[in-house]
């Protein structure tokens, strides 16, 4: 039986996140609790203001907020 877990974030959230690794295509991998957020054009160990653009049941996508 699969348990439905509500993601800890929602579209439009802006969070300060630190990149923990890189994915196969070079996108940054971030985590909010144990939830994975993928953000392009980021570097490992750097912290970014990230706007969440899309949320699915197991992963979210975001973009760096340009100041």
DADA-V164280 format. One record per residue. RES is the residue in one letter. PHI is phi in whole degrees, 0 to 359 (999 if undefined). D_CENTER is the distance of its C-alpha to the mean C-alpha in Angstrom with 2 decimals. Layout:
# DADA-V164280
[[RES	PHI	D_CENTER] [RES	PHI	D_CENTER]]
This chain:
# DADA-V164280
[[X	999	26.83] [X	268	23.11] [X	267	21.70] [X	275	19.36] [X	248	16.63] [X	284	15.10] [X	301	11.31] [X	280	10.95] [X	224	9.26] [X	221	10.74] [X	303	10.84] [X	97	11.98] [X	299	10.55] [X	241	10.33] [X	232	9.06] [X	269	10.18] [X	231	7.87] [X	250	9.46] [X	291	8.75] [X	258	10.42] [X	192	11.38] [X	242	11.72] [X	276	11.82] [X	301	15.22] [X	265	14.87] [X	92	13.77] [X	285	10.15] [X	286	8.13] [X	251	6.50] [X	236	4.86] [X	226	6.06] [X	241	7.19] [X	58	10.66] [X	252	10.64] [X	270	7.85] [X	273	5.53] [X	236	2.00] [X	253	4.32] [X	225	5.82] [X	286	9.64] [X	59	12.29] [X	228	11.00] [X	239	13.06] [X	302	13.01] [X	71	13.97] [X	264	13.33] [X	256	11.83] [X	226	10.52] [X	274	10.57] [X	242	7.54] [X	265	8.60] [X	283	6.92] [X	255	9.21] [X	208	9.39] [X	234	9.13] [X	245	11.11] [X	291	12.77] [X	238	10.94] [X	206	7.55] [X	231	5.46] [X	238	5.36] [X	216	5.53] [X	223	8.43] [X	292	10.02] [X	282	12.62] [X	276	16.02] [X	261	18.57]]
